[in-house]
Amino acid sequence: MQPSPISDRRTPGSDRTVPPPGRPSASGRELREPPFDEPRVLAVVDGPDTADYTDAADYVAHTATLRGVVRQRLVTRALTGHLPPAPARLLDIGGGNGVQALEFARRGYNVTVCEPDSRMLAETRRGLADAPESVRRRVELVQGDGRDAVHLVGTGWDAIFCHGVIMFVPEPAPLLNVLVELTRPGGIISVVGKNGPALALRAGLQGRWRDTAALLGEPGSAGAVGPGRQPAVQPRPGDDPANVAAILTAAGTRSLAWYGIRTFTDHLGGIPPGPDVDAVIDAEWAAGARDPYRGIARLIHHVHRRTG
Ligand SMILES: C[S@@+](CC[C@H](N)C(=O)[O-])C[C@H]1O[C@@H](n2cnc3c(N)ncnc32)[C@H](O)[C@@H]1O
């Protein structure tokens, strides 16, 4: 097997804000990387035993389920209506196992993935190893936190992706402001986050009634975690689509569109895609683009343009 021309590296150090000097990448761009601790644990939990994934291997497995496929294909489909033509420079913040990076590299785009978790980067590298060299040449990997990305990869990108990442930061504003700063004027910012106001739907459709009540914010409801009566689940600021859109707008963007992801399939657990997957995607796409269905989808996909 030919070695992948992608570039990434991991260097020890102690100062996150002043990255070590970079080196030229395969494509001549300087790559920088701050030090990192052990890879973090991913967890998206809304009740006992309901995590979509808890680490990189889990996320790879989730990506192959019907729910994972629906999510990725809807994101790709929405973006194709908004991105400038290839080749343009795309930056995927928290690119995970590289699904969108690979997809858009195959479509002729130059894609840089900025991802803090070395195991996720290893999964991306694995995916790239099977791709044609022309595709691999268009992808670069940088290990780093998205909030440090201006220092790591510079600004002026034609489009920034940040899909399924804001749920992992305590406050969404610092990350969302960085996304806008990274983008050239007129460029595209694509953010996928949880749909906080509709989080009870999955639990309800799965018949998890105590979790449903807690997620609906019923006072005194039995909580989602542990025995006994717990406080109702408080939605996080990053799970509020109106808040996410307002922060992006205040930072100098305007909304082009927003889409719901997984209106009909979110409660289906880990089932694999079946032979009807294309029909499922078409139905989800139609629902995700219109009211009232998109408002109850599990995830919201925001597409903004930087105005200034
Ligand atoms: C649910 S995965 C999503 C991966 C990919 N964007 C996708 O949509 O398939 C979340 C990713 O966000 C990354 N992540 C978490 N915190 C981050 C941060 N502060 N900056 C950048 N990425 C982060 C995780 O390492 C993980 O790869």
The ligand as an SDF file (V2000), in Angstrom:
LIG
                    3D

 27 29  0  0  0  0  0  0  0  0999 V2000
  -19.5820   13.5990   16.9330 C   0  0  0  0  0  0  0  0  0  0  0  0
  -17.9960   13.7430   16.2850 S   0  0  0  0  0  0  0  0  0  0  0  0
  -18.3720   14.5180   14.7410 C   0  0  0  0  0  0  0  0  0  0  0  0
  -17.3340   14.2680   13.7170 C   0  0  0  0  0  0  0  0  0  0  0  0
  -17.6350   14.8690   12.3400 C   0  0  0  0  0  0  0  0  0  0  0  0
  -17.6520   16.3000   12.3710 N   0  0  0  0  0  0  0  0  0  0  0  0
  -18.9310   14.3370   11.8000 C   0  0  0  0  0  0  0  0  0  0  0  0
  -19.8940   15.1080   11.6760 O   0  0  0  0  0  0  0  0  0  0  0  0
  -18.9850   13.1500   11.5070 O   0  0  0  0  0  0  0  0  0  0  0  0
  -17.3990   15.1180   17.2350 C   0  0  0  0  0  0  0  0  0  0  0  0
  -15.9640   15.4740   16.9480 C   0  0  0  0  0  0  0  0  0  0  0  0
  -15.6800   16.7360   17.5550 O   0  0  0  0  0  0  0  0  0  0  0  0
  -14.3580   16.6730   18.0260 C   0  0  0  0  0  0  0  0  0  0  0  0
  -14.1710   17.7370   19.0080 N   0  0  0  0  0  0  0  0  0  0  0  0
  -14.5720   17.7620   20.2940 C   0  0  0  0  0  0  0  0  0  0  0  0
  -14.2200   18.9400   20.8520 N   0  0  0  0  0  0  0  0  0  0  0  0
  -13.6170   19.6720   19.8850 C   0  0  0  0  0  0  0  0  0  0  0  0
  -13.0230   20.9660   19.8450 C   0  0  0  0  0  0  0  0  0  0  0  0
  -12.9860   21.7470   20.9180 N   0  0  0  0  0  0  0  0  0  0  0  0
  -12.4860   21.3920   18.6680 N   0  0  0  0  0  0  0  0  0  0  0  0
  -12.5360   20.6000   17.5710 C   0  0  0  0  0  0  0  0  0  0  0  0
  -13.0660   19.3690   17.5740 N   0  0  0  0  0  0  0  0  0  0  0  0
  -13.5890   18.9060   18.7110 C   0  0  0  0  0  0  0  0  0  0  0  0
  -14.2430   15.2660   18.5810 C   0  0  0  0  0  0  0  0  0  0  0  0
  -12.9020   14.8790   18.7530 O   0  0  0  0  0  0  0  0  0  0  0  0
  -14.9670   14.4830   17.5080 C   0  0  0  0  0  0  0  0  0  0  0  0
  -14.1260   14.0610   16.4900 O   0  0  0  0  0  0  0  0  0  0  0  0
  1  2  1  0
  2  3  1  0
  2 10  1  0
  3  4  1  0
  4  5  1  0
  5  6  1  0
  5  7  1  0
  7  8  2  0
  7  9  1  0
 10 11  1  0
 11 12  1  0
 11 26  1  0
 12 13  1  0
 13 14  1  0
 13 24  1  0
 14 15  1  0
 14 23  1  0
 15 16  2  0
 16 17  1  0
 17 18  1  0
 17 23  2  0
 18 19  1  0
 18 20  2  0
 20 21  1  0
 21 22  2  0
 22 23  1  0
 24 25  1  0
 24 26  1  0
 26 27  1  0
M  CHG  2   2   1   9  -1
M  END
$$$$
